[in-house]
Amino acid sequence: MIEGHDRRVYRGRFAPSPTGALHFGSLVAAVGSYVRARQQSGRWLVRIEDIDPPREVPGSARSILDALAAFGLEPDEPVLWQHARVEAYAVALERLRAGGRAFPCWCSRTALGPTGVHRACVSAPDPSRPPAWRFRVEPGTIGFDDVIHGPVRDEPARTSGDFVLRRADGLWAYQLAVVVDDAFQGITEVVRGADLLDSTARQILLQRALGLETPGYLHLPLVVDADGAKLSKSLGSLPVDARDPLPALRAALVALGADPAAVASGPVHVLLSRAIAGIDLARLAGRRSIAAPSLPG
């Protein structure tokens, strides 16, 4: 599925879901992935993960793209929209089905019990309604090395169980779409928030089942509010001000390890250049969270 990209050239990405405006936590993830790509003399891409219409906020995709531009984060290639990629997901699902790794399932979350983890079907097939399609997870340990978190080990059969690839309502699941699209875009390293660290083992399972390359991983510490809550779950998720990007950009760069004095003044492009020269994301090693600063407004 990789479209002839040279794997020797670093390719990173920022892949937001259009469920609201860009907030500070997402800005940190975007800036972190951008800085990492520029430090590697690579390319930085943007993908809009718009495959869950019930959760999407009208206009938020355009708002996010406009905000990224205001912060000086311009992708090197056209934006990829997941809604245009459903045929590729269907092809991948068929490959998994043909290989015995995907199966139809009529189990509801309620039927699976309080954890919602699927290890065996507890509901009989029901021809009157469409099934979900799940990935058959076999016992075993998945390991990978994360730039910030070091060696990570997971047992998906125990922690995640057989996970959904396509929902019963026909919508594609995140795990399959992200794997197919990272391969399509030739992503060599995934830089994203630590809230997705637990998804990585499942994605590696899918990469192996589909015969795809496994990229490197760098999971940035989560930005949390004063109570330790993830910003997207708190009042701190209020949008950053794209009309006045400098305060939020400075704060994001400092959160990622930039010298505050180096990014105290200057236009957007100058601050980004200084950060690219001065930030070492590996110094965030072992940290699961970063406290959000107080921003104007």
N, C-alpha and C positions, 0 to 999 in steps of 0.2 A: 504493500500500500504506500510505501514511501515513494514520493514522486521524483526520484532522481536527485535529491539534495545531497550535496557533498557533506558527509558526516564529519569531515575534518573542520568544517566551518561551524562555529557555535551558533545555535539558533534557540532563542528563548521566546517566551510569550507571556502575555497577561490575558486572562480569559474570564472576564466578569459576566455574571448573569444580570439581565436587565430587570432586576426586581426593585430598583430604586436608584436614587442619585448616588454619585461617588461620595463615599464618606471617608473619614481619615484612615480607618483600618485598611480599606481597599486602596487608598492612595499609597500607603506604605508598601503594600504588595506590588503595586504597579511600579513605583520608583525602584524598589529592590530588584525586580526582574529587569528593569531597564538598565540600571547601573551595572548589574552583573553581565548583561549582554555586551554593553559598551566596553567593560573592562576586558572582556575576552575577544575584543575586535570582531564581534559577531553581529548577528541580525536580531532585531526585536520585533515581534509580531503581536497583533491584537486579534483575539477571537471573541465574538459575542455569543455566549452560550444560551441561546434563546429557544430551547426545546421544551419549555414547561409553561405554555401560555397562561394557565390559571394563576401562576405566581408572578407573572410579568406586569410591570407598571407601564402603561402607554407613555411613550416619549422618553423613557429612561435610557434606552440604548443610545439615542442621539445625545442625550444629556451627558452620559458617561464619555462618549467620544469627544464631545466639545470640551469637557473638563480636562481630559487627558491632553488635548492640544493646548489648552491654556497653561498647563503645567509643563509644557515643553516636551511632552512624551508622544512623539510622532512615530508611528510604526513604519518599518522599512518596506512593507508589502501591503497590498490591499487587505482590509479587514475581512476575516472569514466569519460568515454567519452560519451557525449550526442549523438553522431551519432549512437551509439549502442543501444539507448534507444527509438527508434521511435515507436516500437510496444507498449511500455507502454504509450506513448502519444496518440496513436490511441485508446487504451482501455479507457483512461480518456475522450477523446473527445466523444466516443460512450456513455459513462455514462452520460455526460452532455447533449448530444442530446436526449437520452432516457428520461431524466428528464425534458426536455423542456427548458434547460438553454443554449443550443447552437443551432444556426440556420445558414443556408447558406445565403450568401450575395454577390450580384454582384455589389455593389456600389464601384466606384473608388474614390480615394482621391479627385480628381478634382470635382466629382459630389457632394461630401459632403461639399464643400465650403472651405473657407480659414482656418477654424480651423481643419478640418478633423475629427471632433467629430461625431460619428454615434449615432443618437438617434432614427432614423427610416429609413427604406430603402427608397432610392429615385430613385433606378434603378430597373427595372423589371427583373425577372429571365430570363436568357439567356442560353438555353440548349446547345448552340454551344460552350460555354466555361465554365471551372470549376469555382465554387464559392470559395470565402473565407468562413471560418467558424468563427462566432463571438460568444462571450459570452453575453447573454442577461442580462444587468445590470438593476436592479430594483431600484427605488428611495429609499433613506435611507442614513444614516450616518454610516461610518465605523470608529471606534476608536481603537487605540492601544497606548501603552506606550513604548516609545523609551528610551533606557538607557541615551542617550546624549540629545535628543531633547524633552524629556518629553512627555506629552499627545499630540497625533496627531489626528486630526479629518479630514475626507475627505468625500465628497459626489461624489462617482464615476460616478453616473448617470449624474451629472452636469459637472464634470471636465474631465472625460475620455470617457464616453458614452460606447456603446457596443464595446468591444475591440476584436481584432483578436486573434484567437486560432491557426488556420492554414491558411496560406496565399493561395491565388488563384494559386500560382505556386507550391503548395504542401509542402512548407517548414513550419516547426513548429515555432510558435511564442514563444518568450522568456517567456512571462507570464505563459503559460501553462507548458512549459518544466521545468522551475525553481521550480514550485510548486510540480510537480510530482517527480522530483529528490530530492528535499529537504526532502520530505516524505520518499522516497525510502532509502535515506541515514540516516534517523532518525535524521536530524539536529534539535537541540534544541534551537539554537540561531543563527540568521543570522547577521553576522558582515560584512558590506560593506560600500561603499561610499554614501554620502548624495545625490548624483545625482540620486540614486534609491529610495529615500524616497517616491517619488510620485507614485512609482509602488506598494508600499506595500498594499494599500487598495484593489487594484485589485487582488493581490495575496491572500489576506485574503478571498475575495469573492470566489475565486476558491477553496481554502482550505475548506471552509464551504460547498460549493456545492458538493464537492467530499468526504465529511466526513473525512477530514484529520485534524491532529493536527495543530494548529497555533504555530510556534516557537516564541521565543522572538526576539526582533530586537534592533540592535545597529548600527546606521548609522554614520560612521566617517565623520568628516568635509572634504570637498573636498580640495585637494591640487591645488592651483592656482598659476599662474605666476604673475609677477609684475603688469600686467595690469588687474588682476582679472579673467583671462580666465582659464578654466579647462585645466590641462596639456595636456590631450589627444587631445585638440583642438589647441594647440600652439606648438611653437618650444621647449618648455620645455618637450615635450613628447619624446625627444631623449632617447634611451635606457640607462638604468643604466649599469655600467660596471661590468659584472659578473666575469671578470678576476681580478678585484680589488674591492671586495665587501664592504670593511670596510668603506670608506667615505660615500657611499650612505646608508649603514645600520645605521651608527651613526646618519646621518641626519634624517632618517625615525624614529628612536627611539626618538630623541629629539622632532620631530614634534608631536609625540604621548604623550609627557609629561615626557620622561626620563630625569633625571638629567644629563646635559652635562658632568659633571666631572665623573660620574659613567660609562659613555660609551665612554670616551675619548681614551681609549687604551684597547688592549686585542684582542684575536681572536674572530671569529664570535660566537662561542658557549658561550664564556664568556660574551660577550655583550648581547646576548639574555637572558642569565640567570639573569644578573643584571637588565635588563629591566622587566623581568617577576616579579621580586621581588619589583621593584620600581615604575612601571607605574600604574596609576589609570585613566583608560579611562573616568570614570565619570567626571573627572575634565575638560574635554572638553565640558561640558554641555553648550548648547546654541550656540556653534560655528558652522557656516555653512562652513567655509573655513580655510585653513592653507596656509600661504605663503611658496612657495617652496624655499629651500636654493640654493645657488650657489654651484654646484658640480664641482670637477675637470674634465678637459677634454672638 
